[in-house]
Amino acid sequence: MIAEYVGAWLVGAGIVFSALGVFGLYRMPDIYTRIHAGAKVIAIGSAFSLLGVAFLSDLETAIRAIAVVAFIYLTTPIATQATGRSAHRRGETMVAVIDELREDRRS
Amino acid sequence: MSGWATTYLWGAFWVVAVLAAACFLVVALGPKKLDRVLATDMALILVAVDLGLFSALDESAFYMDTALLIAIISYLVTVVLARQLESGEVLR
């Protein structure tokens, strides 16, 4: 019974993180910040949801869910780094940059 | 699994399906190519999560194997497309 409550809480938390990440995909101003928002969906949202599934299901499914989470955690940094490097080498500009030093030197 | 947990998981399943559809909308519409690549990665991971939720609902480990395969495809698609867009070649 407690495992069901823990699993439900984890699935809910994962869905909240995923929803915020998808919202960021639409709202963020440049590709770098969109990658940052997308990593939330991939890393935290999927991990919480699948760990919640592990709490809610039998042992065989739980072991596979943990294996999927481990695989996602191994591969996500490589995929997001490849996307970010591709954006940088294609000359994508950063919009969401706060450069206070430049503003101080102007004034 | 008790009744409220099954209902809760069905709700979670449909919410994740809607989020994946929102990502596929970005894949279709853009605005830029790299946004489509990023949205593909996110959408496929959300599909994998959806399959994991369905695996718990169906009480079968089969869909979790499919989720792992989708996660592998997501990783490969993202890296290959990003490198293709970066330099025009995947292997060097």
N, CA and C atoms of all chains as a GROMACS GRO file, in nm:
protein
  597
    1MET      N    1   0.084  -0.121   0.000
    1MET     CA    2   0.000   0.000   0.000
    1MET      C    3   0.087   0.126   0.000
    2ILE      N    4   0.193   0.124   0.084
    2ILE     CA    5   0.283   0.240   0.086
    2ILE      C    6   0.356   0.251  -0.047
    3ALA      N    7   0.393   0.135  -0.106
    3ALA     CA    8   0.461   0.138  -0.236
    3ALA      C    9   0.374   0.203  -0.342
    4GLU      N   10   0.243   0.182  -0.335
    4GLU     CA   11   0.153   0.245  -0.432
    4GLU      C   12   0.153   0.397  -0.417
    5TYR      N   13   0.152   0.443  -0.292
    5TYR     CA   14   0.153   0.588  -0.270
    5TYR      C   15   0.285   0.649  -0.318
    6VAL      N   16   0.396   0.581  -0.287
    6VAL     CA   17   0.528   0.632  -0.331
    6VAL      C   18   0.535   0.633  -0.483
    7GLY      N   19   0.488   0.523  -0.546
    7GLY     CA   20   0.489   0.516  -0.691
    7GLY      C   21   0.403   0.623  -0.755
    8ALA      N   22   0.284   0.645  -0.698
    8ALA     CA   23   0.195   0.748  -0.753
    8ALA      C   24   0.257   0.886  -0.738
    9TRP      N   25   0.322   0.912  -0.625
    9TRP     CA   26   0.388   1.041  -0.605
    9TRP      C   27   0.500   1.061  -0.707
   10LEU      N   28   0.579   0.955  -0.730
   10LEU     CA   29   0.690   0.968  -0.826
   10LEU      C   30   0.640   0.990  -0.968
   11VAL      N   31   0.534   0.917  -1.006
   11VAL     CA   32   0.478   0.936  -1.140
   11VAL      C   33   0.426   1.079  -1.156
   12GLY      N   34   0.358   1.129  -1.052
   12GLY     CA   35   0.307   1.267  -1.057
   12GLY      C   36   0.418   1.369  -1.069
   13ALA      N   37   0.525   1.350  -0.991
   13ALA     CA   38   0.638   1.443  -0.998
   13ALA      C   39   0.703   1.439  -1.137
   14GLY      N   40   0.716   1.319  -1.193
   14GLY     CA   41   0.773   1.308  -1.327
   14GLY      C   42   0.690   1.378  -1.431
   15ILE      N   43   0.557   1.369  -1.418
   15ILE     CA   44   0.469   1.434  -1.514
   15ILE      C   45   0.478   1.586  -1.502
   16VAL      N   46   0.489   1.636  -1.378
   16VAL     CA   47   0.503   1.781  -1.359
   16VAL      C   48   0.632   1.830  -1.425
   17PHE      N   49   0.743   1.759  -1.403
   17PHE     CA   50   0.869   1.799  -1.466
   17PHE      C   51   0.860   1.792  -1.618
   18SER      N   52   0.796   1.685  -1.669
   18SER     CA   53   0.782   1.672  -1.815
   18SER      C   54   0.699   1.787  -1.872
   19ALA      N   55   0.590   1.822  -1.802
   19ALA     CA   56   0.505   1.931  -1.852
   19ALA      C   57   0.582   2.063  -1.853
   20LEU      N   58   0.661   2.088  -1.747
   20LEU     CA   59   0.739   2.211  -1.744
   20LEU      C   60   0.844   2.212  -1.857
   21GLY      N   61   0.904   2.096  -1.886
   21GLY     CA   62   1.003   2.089  -1.993
   21GLY      C   63   0.940   2.114  -2.130
   22VAL      N   64   0.823   2.056  -2.155
   22VAL     CA   65   0.756   2.079  -2.283
   22VAL      C   66   0.712   2.226  -2.294
   23PHE      N   67   0.666   2.284  -2.182
   23PHE     CA   68   0.632   2.426  -2.181
   23PHE      C   69   0.755   2.510  -2.216
   24GLY      N   70   0.871   2.472  -2.160
   24GLY     CA   71   0.996   2.543  -2.192
   24GLY      C   72   1.035   2.528  -2.337
   25LEU      N   73   1.006   2.413  -2.396
   25LEU     CA   74   1.036   2.395  -2.539
   25LEU      C   75   0.962   2.496  -2.625
   26TYR      N   76   0.842   2.534  -2.582
   26TYR     CA   77   0.765   2.632  -2.658
   26TYR      C   78   0.804   2.776  -2.624
   27ARG      N   79   0.840   2.801  -2.497
   27ARG     CA   80   0.851   2.939  -2.451
   27ARG      C   81   0.993   2.996  -2.450
   28MET      N   82   1.097   2.910  -2.446
   28MET     CA   83   1.233   2.960  -2.431
   28MET      C   84   1.279   3.031  -2.558
   29PRO      N   85   1.365   3.134  -2.546
   29PRO     CA   86   1.393   3.219  -2.662
   29PRO      C   87   1.496   3.163  -2.761
   30ASP      N   88   1.592   3.083  -2.717
   30ASP     CA   89   1.691   3.032  -2.813
   30ASP      C   90   1.714   2.882  -2.791
   31ILE      N   91   1.793   2.824  -2.882
   31ILE     CA   92   1.807   2.678  -2.882
   31ILE      C   93   1.878   2.627  -2.757
   32TYR      N   94   1.971   2.708  -2.703
   32TYR     CA   95   2.048   2.661  -2.586
   32TYR      C   96   1.957   2.647  -2.464
   33THR      N   97   1.871   2.744  -2.443
   33THR     CA   98   1.779   2.735  -2.329
   33THR      C   99   1.672   2.630  -2.353
   34ARG      N  100   1.637   2.608  -2.480
   34ARG     CA  101   1.541   2.501  -2.509
   34ARG      C  102   1.604   2.364  -2.480
   35ILE      N  103   1.734   2.349  -2.510
   35ILE     CA  104   1.802   2.224  -2.474
   35ILE      C  105   1.800   2.205  -2.323
   36HIS      N  106   1.823   2.316  -2.251
   36HIS     CA  107   1.821   2.309  -2.106
   36HIS      C  108   1.685   2.263  -2.054
   37ALA      N  109   1.578   2.317  -2.114
   37ALA     CA  110   1.444   2.276  -2.073
   37ALA      C  111   1.415   2.132  -2.114
   38GLY      N  112   1.462   2.094  -2.232
   38GLY     CA  113   1.438   1.958  -2.279
   38GLY      C  114   1.507   1.854  -2.194
   39ALA      N  115   1.622   1.890  -2.139
   39ALA     CA  116   1.694   1.794  -2.054
   39ALA      C  117   1.614   1.761  -1.928
   40LYS      N  118   1.528   1.854  -1.885
   40LYS     CA  119   1.444   1.826  -1.769
   40LYS      C  120   1.347   1.711  -1.799
   41VAL      N  121   1.286   1.718  -1.917
   41VAL     CA  122   1.195   1.610  -1.956
   41VAL      C  123   1.268   1.478  -1.959
   42ILE      N  124   1.386   1.480  -2.024
   42ILE     CA  125   1.454   1.354  -2.051
   42ILE      C  126   1.513   1.296  -1.923
   43ALA      N  127   1.578   1.379  -1.843
   43ALA     CA  128   1.647   1.326  -1.725
   43ALA      C  129   1.552   1.309  -1.607
   44ILE      N  130   1.494   1.418  -1.560
   44ILE     CA  131   1.419   1.411  -1.434
   44ILE      C  132   1.279   1.354  -1.455
   45GLY      N  133   1.210   1.405  -1.559
   45GLY     CA  134   1.072   1.360  -1.581
   45GLY      C  135   1.062   1.212  -1.608
   46SER      N  136   1.144   1.162  -1.701
   46SER     CA  137   1.135   1.020  -1.734
   46SER      C  138   1.183   0.934  -1.618
   47ALA      N  139   1.289   0.978  -1.547
   47ALA     CA  140   1.341   0.897  -1.436
   47ALA      C  141   1.238   0.885  -1.325
   48PHE      N  142   1.174   0.996  -1.287
   48PHE     CA  143   1.073   0.990  -1.181
   48PHE      C  144   0.956   0.901  -1.223
   49SER      N  145   0.910   0.920  -1.348
   49SER     CA  146   0.794   0.841  -1.392
   49SER      C  147   0.826   0.692  -1.394
   50LEU      N  148   0.943   0.656  -1.448
   50LEU     CA  149   0.975   0.513  -1.460
   50LEU      C  150   1.007   0.452  -1.324
   51LEU      N  151   1.066   0.530  -1.233
   51LEU     CA  152   1.086   0.477  -1.097
   51LEU      C  153   0.952   0.458  -1.027
   52GLY      N  154   0.856   0.548  -1.054
   52GLY     CA  155   0.721   0.528  -1.002
   52GLY      C  156   0.658   0.401  -1.056
   53VAL      N  157   0.678   0.375  -1.186
   53VAL     CA  158   0.628   0.250  -1.245
   53VAL      C  159   0.693   0.131  -1.176
   54ALA      N  160   0.823   0.142  -1.143
   54ALA     CA  161   0.892   0.032  -1.075
   54ALA      C  162   0.828   0.003  -0.939
   55PHE      N  163   0.782   0.108  -0.870
   55PHE     CA  164   0.715   0.086  -0.741
   55PHE      C  165   0.578   0.023  -0.758
   56LEU      N  166   0.514   0.051  -0.873
   56LEU     CA  167   0.375   0.009  -0.890
   56LEU      C  168   0.360  -0.127  -0.956
   57SER      N  169   0.471  -0.187  -1.005
   57SER     CA  170   0.458  -0.311  -1.080
   57SER      C  171   0.538  -0.423  -1.014
   58ASP      N  172   0.538  -0.540  -1.078
   58ASP     CA  173   0.608  -0.655  -1.020
   58ASP      C  174   0.760  -0.644  -1.039
   59LEU      N  175   0.833  -0.741  -0.985
   59LEU     CA  176   0.980  -0.732  -0.981
   59LEU      C  177   1.041  -0.732  -1.121
   60GLU      N  178   0.987  -0.816  -1.210
   60GLU     CA  179   1.042  -0.826  -1.346
   60GLU      C  180   1.033  -0.692  -1.419
   61THR      N  181   0.916  -0.630  -1.412
   61THR     CA  182   0.898  -0.499  -1.476
   61THR      C  183   0.981  -0.392  -1.406
   62ALA      N  184   0.992  -0.402  -1.274
   62ALA     CA  185   1.067  -0.300  -1.199
   62ALA      C  186   1.215  -0.301  -1.238
   63ILE      N  187   1.273  -0.420  -1.253
   63ILE     CA  188   1.415  -0.429  -1.291
   63ILE      C  189   1.435  -0.368  -1.430
   64ARG      N  190   1.342  -0.395  -1.520
   64ARG     CA  191   1.354  -0.338  -1.655
   64ARG      C  192   1.336  -0.187  -1.655
   65ALA      N  193   1.246  -0.139  -1.569
   65ALA     CA  194   1.227   0.006  -1.561
   65ALA      C  195   1.355   0.073  -1.512
   66ILE      N  196   1.420   0.015  -1.412
   66ILE     CA  197   1.545   0.072  -1.362
   66ILE      C  198   1.653   0.065  -1.470
   67ALA      N  199   1.653  -0.043  -1.550
   67ALA     CA  200   1.749  -0.054  -1.661
   67ALA      C  201   1.725   0.057  -1.764
   68VAL      N  202   1.598   0.087  -1.793
   68VAL     CA  203   1.568   0.194  -1.889
   68VAL      C  204   1.616   0.328  -1.834
   69VAL      N  205   1.592   0.353  -1.704
   69VAL     CA  206   1.638   0.478  -1.642
   69VAL      C  207   1.791   0.488  -1.651
   70ALA      N  208   1.860   0.378  -1.621
   70ALA     CA  209   2.006   0.379  -1.628
   70ALA      C  210   2.054   0.408  -1.771
   71PHE      N  211   1.988   0.347  -1.868
   71PHE     CA  212   2.027   0.372  -2.008
   71PHE      C  213   2.004   0.518  -2.046
   72ILE      N  214   1.890   0.573  -2.004
   72ILE     CA  215   1.860   0.714  -2.036
   72ILE      C  216   1.964   0.805  -1.971
   73TYR      N  217   2.003   0.774  -1.848
   73TYR     CA  218   2.102   0.859  -1.780
   73TYR      C  219   2.240   0.846  -1.844
   74LEU      N  220   2.270   0.730  -1.903
   74LEU     CA  221   2.400   0.715  -1.970
   74LEU      C  222   2.405   0.790  -2.102
   75THR      N  223   2.294   0.794  -2.174
   75THR     CA  224   2.296   0.846  -2.311
   75THR      C  225   2.253   0.992  -2.324
   76THR      N  226   2.171   1.041  -2.230
   76THR     CA  227   2.120   1.178  -2.242
   76THR      C  228   2.230   1.284  -2.245
   77PRO      N  229   2.335   1.277  -2.161
   77PRO     CA  230   2.440   1.379  -2.170
   77PRO      C  231   2.507   1.383  -2.306
   78ILE      N  232   2.526   1.266  -2.368
   78ILE     CA  233   2.590   1.263  -2.500
   78ILE      C  234   2.500   1.328  -2.604
   79ALA      N  235   2.371   1.294  -2.599
   79ALA     CA  236   2.278   1.347  -2.700
   79ALA      C  237   2.262   1.498  -2.686
   80THR      N  238   2.248   1.547  -2.562
   80THR     CA  239   2.230   1.691  -2.545
   80THR      C  240   2.358   1.767  -2.578
   81GLN      N  241   2.473   1.706  -2.546
   81GLN     CA  242   2.600   1.772  -2.582
   81GLN      C  243   2.615   1.778  -2.733
   82ALA      N  244   2.577   1.671  -2.802
   82ALA     CA  245   2.586   1.673  -2.949
   82ALA      C  246   2.495   1.780  -3.007
   83THR      N  247   2.376   1.793  -2.952
   83THR     CA  248   2.283   1.896  -3.001
   83THR      C  249   2.338   2.036  -2.975
   84GLY      N  250   2.389   2.058  -2.854
   84GLY     CA  251   2.444   2.190  -2.821
   84GLY      C  252   2.565   2.226  -2.904
   85ARG      N  253   2.654   2.128  -2.926
   85ARG     CA  254   2.772   2.155  -3.008
   85ARG      C  255   2.733   2.184  -3.152
   86SER      N  256   2.634   2.110  -3.200
   86SER     CA  257   2.586   2.136  -3.335
   86SER      C  258   2.529   2.277  -3.347
   87ALA      N  259   2.455   2.319  -3.245
   87ALA     CA  260   2.398   2.454  -3.248
   87ALA      C  261   2.509   2.559  -3.248
   88HIS      N  262   2.610   2.538  -3.166
   88HIS     CA  263   2.719   2.636  -3.158
   88HIS      C  264   2.797   2.645  -3.288
   89ARG      N  265   2.825   2.529  -3.347
   89ARG     CA  266   2.903   2.530  -3.472
   89ARG      C  267   2.822   2.577  -3.591
   90ARG      N  268   2.692   2.572  -3.579
   90ARG     CA  269   2.608   2.627  -3.686
   90ARG      C  270   2.587   2.777  -3.669
   91GLY      N  271   2.642   2.833  -3.562
   91GLY     CA  272   2.634   2.977  -3.543
   91GLY      C  273   2.504   3.026  -3.485
   92GLU      N  274   2.436   2.941  -3.411
   92GLU     CA  275   2.312   2.986  -3.346
   92GLU      C  276   2.347   3.089  -3.239
   93THR      N  277   2.272   3.198  -3.237
   93THR     CA  278   2.303   3.304  -3.141
   93THR      C  279   2.233   3.279  -3.007
   94MET      N  280   2.297   3.330  -2.901
   94MET     CA  281   2.236   3.321  -2.770
   94MET      C  282   2.154   3.448  -2.746
   95VAL      N  283   2.027   3.430  -2.717
   95VAL     CA  284   1.941   3.545  -2.689
   95VAL      C  285   1.933   3.570  -2.539
   96ALA      N  286   1.917   3.462  -2.465
   96ALA     CA  287   1.896   3.476  -2.321
   96ALA      C  288   2.029   3.484  -2.247
   97VAL      N  289   2.103   3.592  -2.272
   97VAL     CA  290   2.230   3.611  -2.203
   97VAL      C  291   2.222   3.742  -2.127
   98ILE      N  292   2.255   3.740  -2.000
   98ILE     CA  293   2.260   3.861  -1.919
   98ILE      C  294   2.407   3.898  -1.903
   99ASP      N  295   2.450   4.005  -1.968
   99ASP     CA  296   2.589   4.047  -1.962
   99ASP      C  297   2.594   4.180  -1.885
  100GLU      N  298   2.596   4.171  -1.754
  100GLU     CA  299   2.593   4.291  -1.672
  100GLU      C  300   2.724   4.369  -1.681
  101LEU      N  301   2.835   4.298  -1.706
  101LEU     CA  302   2.964   4.365  -1.716
  101LEU      C  303   2.965   4.462  -1.833
  102ARG      N  304   2.910   4.416  -1.946
  102ARG     CA  305   2.906   4.504  -2.063
  102ARG      C  306   2.818   4.626  -2.036
  103GLU      N  307   2.707   4.604  -1.968
  103GLU     CA  308   2.618   4.717  -1.936
  103GLU      C  309   2.686   4.815  -1.842
  104ASP      N  310   2.767   4.765  -1.746
  104ASP     CA  311   2.838   4.853  -1.654
  104ASP      C  312   2.943   4.937  -1.729
  105ARG      N  313   3.011   4.874  -1.824
  105ARG     CA  314   3.117   4.946  -1.895
  105ARG      C  315   3.059   5.052  -1.988
  106ARG      N  316   2.937   5.029  -2.035
  106ARG     CA  317   2.874   5.130  -2.120
  106ARG      C  318   2.836   5.253  -2.040
  107SER      N  319   2.794   5.234  -1.916
  107SER     CA  320   2.741   5.346  -1.836
  107SER      C  321   2.854   5.422  -1.765
  108MET      N  322  -0.254  -0.417  -0.798
  108MET     CA  323  -0.269  -0.272  -0.796
  108MET      C  324  -0.416  -0.238  -0.768
  109SER      N  325  -0.437  -0.144  -0.679
  109SER     CA  326  -0.575  -0.111  -0.640
  109SER      C  327  -0.643  -0.023  -0.746
  110GLY      N  328  -0.772  -0.002  -0.726
  110GLY     CA  329  -0.851   0.069  -0.827
  110GLY      C  330  -0.808   0.212  -0.849
  111TRP      N  331  -0.780   0.284  -0.738
  111TRP     CA  332  -0.743   0.425  -0.756
  111TRP      C  333  -0.608   0.436  -0.829
  112ALA      N  334  -0.516   0.340  -0.805
  112ALA     CA  335  -0.386   0.346  -0.872
  112ALA      C  336  -0.400   0.322  -1.022
  113THR      N  337  -0.491   0.231  -1.058
  113THR     CA  338  -0.514   0.206  -1.201
  113THR      C  339  -0.571   0.331  -1.269
  114THR      N  340  -0.668   0.395  -1.205
  114THR     CA  341  -0.725   0.518  -1.260
  114THR      C  342  -0.620   0.627  -1.272
  115TYR      N  343  -0.538   0.639  -1.167
  115TYR     CA  344  -0.431   0.739  -1.165
  115TYR      C  345  -0.333   0.716  -1.279
  116LEU      N  346  -0.295   0.588  -1.301
  116LEU     CA  347  -0.200   0.557  -1.408
  116LEU      C  348  -0.260   0.582  -1.546
  117TRP      N  349  -0.390   0.554  -1.560
  117TRP     CA  350  -0.453   0.586  -1.690
  117TRP      C  351  -0.451   0.737  -1.716
  118GLY      N  352  -0.478   0.815  -1.610
  118GLY     CA  353  -0.469   0.961  -1.625
  118GLY      C  354  -0.329   1.005  -1.663
  119ALA      N  355  -0.229   0.948  -1.594
  119ALA     CA  356  -0.090   0.982  -1.624
  119ALA      C  357  -0.055   0.943  -1.767
  120PHE      N  358  -0.104   0.827  -1.810
  120PHE     CA  359  -0.078   0.779  -1.947
  120PHE      C  360  -0.127   0.882  -2.050
  121TRP      N  361  -0.248   0.933  -2.032
  121TRP     CA  362  -0.303   1.026  -2.131
  121TRP      C  363  -0.236   1.162  -2.124
  122VAL      N  364  -0.196   1.205  -2.004
  122VAL     CA  365  -0.124   1.334  -1.993
  122VAL      C  366   0.010   1.324  -2.066
  123VAL      N  367   0.083   1.213  -2.045
  123VAL     CA  368   0.211   1.197  -2.114
  123VAL      C  369   0.190   1.186  -2.265
  124ALA      N  370   0.081   1.122  -2.306
  124ALA     CA  371   0.052   1.114  -2.450
  124ALA      C  372   0.030   1.253  -2.509
  125VAL      N  373  -0.040   1.340  -2.436
  125VAL     CA  374  -0.062   1.477  -2.485
  125VAL      C  375   0.070   1.553  -2.492
  126LEU      N  376   0.156   1.534  -2.391
  126LEU     CA  377   0.288   1.601  -2.393
  126LEU      C  378   0.372   1.553  -2.511
  127ALA      N  379   0.368   1.422  -2.539
  127ALA     CA  380   0.441   1.370  -2.654
  127ALA      C  381   0.386   1.427  -2.784
  128ALA      N  382   0.253   1.441  -2.792
  128ALA     CA  383   0.193   1.501  -2.912
  128ALA      C  384   0.237   1.645  -2.929
  129ALA      N  385   0.250   1.719  -2.817
  129ALA     CA  386   0.299   1.858  -2.825
  129ALA      C  387   0.441   1.861  -2.878
  130CYS      N  388   0.524   1.764  -2.838
  130CYS     CA  389   0.661   1.759  -2.891
  130CYS      C  390   0.661   1.724  -3.040
  131PHE      N  391   0.573   1.632  -3.080
  131PHE     CA  392   0.566   1.596  -3.222
  131PHE      C  393   0.518   1.715  -3.306
  132LEU      N  394   0.439   1.803  -3.245
  132LEU     CA  395   0.397   1.925  -3.315
  132LEU      C  396   0.518   2.013  -3.346
  133VAL      N  397   0.611   2.022  -3.249
  133VAL     CA  398   0.734   2.099  -3.275
  133VAL      C  399   0.818   2.029  -3.380
  134VAL      N  400   0.820   1.895  -3.380
  134VAL     CA  401   0.894   1.823  -3.484
  134VAL      C  402   0.839   1.859  -3.622
  135ALA      N  403   0.708   1.872  -3.631
  135ALA     CA  404   0.646   1.901  -3.761
  135ALA      C  405   0.663   2.046  -3.802
  136LEU      N  406   0.656   2.138  -3.705
  136LEU     CA  407   0.649   2.280  -3.740
  136LEU      C  408   0.780   2.355  -3.726
  137GLY      N  409   0.873   2.308  -3.649
  137GLY     CA  410   0.999   2.380  -3.631
  137GLY      C  411   1.002   2.464  -3.505
  138PRO      N  412   1.059   2.582  -3.500
  138PRO     CA  413   1.094   2.671  -3.610
  138PRO      C  414   1.227   2.638  -3.682
  139LYS      N  415   1.326   2.580  -3.612
  139LYS     CA  416   1.453   2.552  -3.680
  139LYS      C  417   1.478   2.402  -3.680
  140LYS      N  418   1.583   2.363  -3.755
  140LYS     CA  419   1.610   2.220  -3.768
  140LYS      C  420   1.652   2.160  -3.635
  141LEU      N  421   1.736   2.232  -3.560
  141LEU     CA  422   1.782   2.177  -3.432
  141LEU      C  423   1.670   2.168  -3.330
  142ASP      N  424   1.571   2.257  -3.340
  142ASP     CA  425   1.453   2.244  -3.254
  142ASP      C  426   1.380   2.114  -3.284
  143ARG      N  427   1.375   2.081  -3.411
  143ARG     CA  428   1.310   1.954  -3.448
  143ARG      C  429   1.386   1.835  -3.391
  144VAL      N  430   1.521   1.841  -3.396
  144VAL     CA  431   1.602   1.731  -3.341
  144VAL      C  432   1.577   1.717  -3.191
  145LEU      N  433   1.582   1.830  -3.121
  145LEU     CA  434   1.559   1.827  -2.976
  145LEU      C  435   1.418   1.776  -2.943
  146ALA      N  436   1.320   1.823  -3.019
  146ALA     CA  437   1.182   1.780  -2.994
  146ALA      C  438   1.165   1.631  -3.026
  147THR      N  439   1.239   1.580  -3.126
  147THR     CA  440   1.233   1.436  -3.154
  147THR      C  441   1.283   1.356  -3.035
  148ASP      N  442   1.395   1.401  -2.979
  148ASP     CA  443   1.450   1.334  -2.861
  148ASP      C  444   1.348   1.332  -2.747
  149MET      N  445   1.291   1.450  -2.718
  149MET     CA  446   1.196   1.460  -2.608
  149MET      C  447   1.072   1.374  -2.636
  150ALA      N  448   1.022   1.379  -2.759
  150ALA     CA  449   0.899   1.306  -2.791
  150ALA      C  450   0.921   1.156  -2.778
  151LEU      N  451   1.036   1.106  -2.825
  151LEU     CA  452   1.058   0.962  -2.817
  151LEU      C  453   1.078   0.917  -2.673
  152ILE      N  454   1.144   1.000  -2.592
  152ILE     CA  455   1.158   0.964  -2.450
  152ILE      C  456   1.020   0.962  -2.383
  153LEU      N  457   0.934   1.058  -2.419
  153LEU     CA  458   0.799   1.059  -2.361
  153LEU      C  459   0.719   0.938  -2.407
  154VAL      N  460   0.740   0.894  -2.531
  154VAL     CA  461   0.674   0.771  -2.577
  154VAL      C  462   0.724   0.651  -2.496
  155ALA      N  463   0.855   0.649  -2.466
  155ALA     CA  464   0.910   0.540  -2.385
  155ALA      C  465   0.848   0.541  -2.245
  156VAL      N  466   0.833   0.661  -2.187
  156VAL     CA  467   0.768   0.671  -2.055
  156VAL      C  468   0.624   0.623  -2.062
  157ASP      N  469   0.556   0.659  -2.171
  157ASP     CA  470   0.417   0.617  -2.189
  157ASP      C  471   0.408   0.464  -2.196
  158LEU      N  472   0.503   0.403  -2.268
  158LEU     CA  473   0.504   0.256  -2.276
  158LEU      C  474   0.532   0.195  -2.138
  159GLY      N  475   0.618   0.260  -2.059
  159GLY     CA  476   0.644   0.212  -1.924
  159GLY      C  477   0.518   0.217  -1.838
  160LEU      N  478   0.443   0.327  -1.850
  160LEU     CA  479   0.317   0.338  -1.775
  160LEU      C  480   0.218   0.231  -1.820
  161PHE      N  481   0.213   0.206  -1.950
  161PHE     CA  482   0.121   0.104  -2.001
  161PHE      C  483   0.165  -0.035  -1.956
  162SER      N  484   0.297  -0.053  -1.941
  162SER     CA  485   0.348  -0.180  -1.891
  162SER      C  486   0.297  -0.208  -1.750
  163ALA      N  487   0.294  -0.104  -1.666
  163ALA     CA  488   0.240  -0.123  -1.530
  163ALA      C  489   0.090  -0.148  -1.536
  164LEU      N  490   0.020  -0.083  -1.627
  164LEU     CA  491  -0.125  -0.102  -1.637
  164LEU      C  492  -0.159  -0.242  -1.687
  165ASP      N  493  -0.082  -0.291  -1.783
  165ASP     CA  494  -0.108  -0.421  -1.843
  165ASP      C  495  -0.048  -0.535  -1.761
  166GLU      N  496   0.034  -0.499  -1.661
  166GLU     CA  497   0.104  -0.597  -1.576
  166GLU      C  498   0.183  -0.695  -1.661
  167SER      N  499   0.257  -0.640  -1.758
  167SER     CA  500   0.341  -0.722  -1.845
  167SER      C  501   0.472  -0.648  -1.870
  168ALA      N  502   0.583  -0.721  -1.870
  168ALA     CA  503   0.715  -0.659  -1.889
  168ALA      C  504   0.747  -0.635  -2.036
  169PHE      N  505   0.660  -0.683  -2.124
  169PHE     CA  506   0.687  -0.674  -2.268
  169PHE      C  507   0.701  -0.528  -2.313
  170TYR      N  508   0.612  -0.442  -2.264
  170TYR     CA  509   0.615  -0.303  -2.308
  170TYR      C  510   0.737  -0.229  -2.255
  171MET      N  511   0.792  -0.278  -2.144
  171MET     CA  512   0.913  -0.215  -2.092
  171MET      C  513   1.033  -0.244  -2.184
  172ASP      N  514   1.037  -0.363  -2.243
  172ASP     CA  515   1.140  -0.392  -2.345
  172ASP      C  516   1.127  -0.296  -2.462
  173THR      N  517   1.003  -0.272  -2.504
  173THR     CA  518   0.979  -0.179  -2.614
  173THR      C  519   1.024  -0.038  -2.577
  174ALA      N  520   1.002  -0.001  -2.449
  174ALA     CA  521   1.045   0.131  -2.403
  174ALA      C  522   1.197   0.144  -2.413
  175LEU      N  523   1.268   0.037  -2.379
  175LEU     CA  524   1.415   0.041  -2.390
  175LEU      C  525   1.458   0.058  -2.536
  176LEU      N  526   1.390  -0.013  -2.625
  176LEU     CA  527   1.422   0.000  -2.768
  176LEU      C  528   1.397   0.142  -2.818
  177ILE      N  529   1.285   0.201  -2.776
  177ILE     CA  530   1.254   0.338  -2.817
  177ILE      C  531   1.359   0.435  -2.762
  178ALA      N  532   1.406   0.411  -2.639
  178ALA     CA  533   1.510   0.498  -2.581
  178ALA      C  534   1.640   0.487  -2.662
  179ILE      N  535   1.673   0.366  -2.705
  179ILE     CA  536   1.794   0.348  -2.788
  179ILE      C  537   1.778   0.422  -2.920
  180ILE      N  538   1.661   0.408  -2.983
  180ILE     CA  539   1.636   0.477  -3.110
  180ILE      C  540   1.645   0.629  -3.091
  181SER      N  541   1.590   0.677  -2.981
  181SER     CA  542   1.593   0.822  -2.953
  181SER      C  543   1.736   0.873  -2.945
  182TYR      N  544   1.821   0.800  -2.873
  182TYR     CA  545   1.961   0.840  -2.859
  182TYR      C  546   2.031   0.842  -2.996
  183LEU      N  547   2.013   0.733  -3.072
  183LEU     CA  548   2.082   0.724  -3.201
  183LEU      C  549   2.034   0.833  -3.297
  184VAL      N  550   1.902   0.855  -3.302
  184VAL     CA  551   1.847   0.957  -3.392
  184VAL      C  552   1.902   1.095  -3.357
  185THR      N  553   1.906   1.126  -3.228
  185THR     CA  554   1.952   1.259  -3.187
  185THR      C  555   2.098   1.281  -3.224
  186VAL      N  556   2.184   1.184  -3.190
  186VAL     CA  557   2.327   1.202  -3.217
  186VAL      C  558   2.354   1.208  -3.367
  187VAL      N  559   2.291   1.119  -3.443
  187VAL     CA  560   2.317   1.116  -3.588
  187VAL      C  561   2.268   1.244  -3.655
  188LEU      N  562   2.148   1.290  -3.619
  188LEU     CA  563   2.095   1.412  -3.682
  188LEU      C  564   2.176   1.535  -3.641
  189ALA      N  565   2.218   1.540  -3.513
  189ALA     CA  566   2.296   1.656  -3.468
  189ALA      C  567   2.430   1.662  -3.541
  190ARG      N  568   2.495   1.548  -3.558
  190ARG     CA  569   2.624   1.549  -3.628
  190ARG      C  570   2.606   1.575  -3.776
  191GLN      N  571   2.497   1.527  -3.831
  191GLN     CA  572   2.470   1.554  -3.973
  191GLN      C  573   2.448   1.704  -3.994
  192LEU      N  574   2.374   1.767  -3.904
  192LEU     CA  575   2.349   1.910  -3.918
  192LEU      C  576   2.475   1.992  -3.889
  193GLU      N  577   2.563   1.938  -3.806
  193GLU     CA  578   2.682   2.011  -3.767
  193GLU      C  579   2.784   2.019  -3.881
  194SER      N  580   2.812   1.904  -3.943
  194SER     CA  581   2.921   1.903  -4.040
  194SER      C  582   2.885   1.837  -4.172
  195GLY      N  583   2.767   1.786  -4.184
  195GLY     CA  584   2.728   1.722  -4.308
  195GLY      C  585   2.771   1.578  -4.318
  196GLU      N  586   2.841   1.526  -4.217
  196GLU     CA  587   2.879   1.386  -4.217
  196GLU      C  588   2.862   1.329  -4.076
  197VAL      N  589   2.825   1.203  -4.069
  197VAL     CA  590   2.798   1.140  -3.941
  197VAL      C  591   2.923   1.077  -3.885
  198LEU      N  592   2.997   1.003  -3.969
  198LEU     CA  593   3.119   0.936  -3.925
  198LEU      C  594   3.240   1.009  -3.979
  199ARG      N  595   3.342   1.027  -3.894
  199ARG     CA  596   3.465   1.084  -3.947
  199ARG      C  597   3.585   1.015  -3.887
   0.00000   0.00000   0.00000
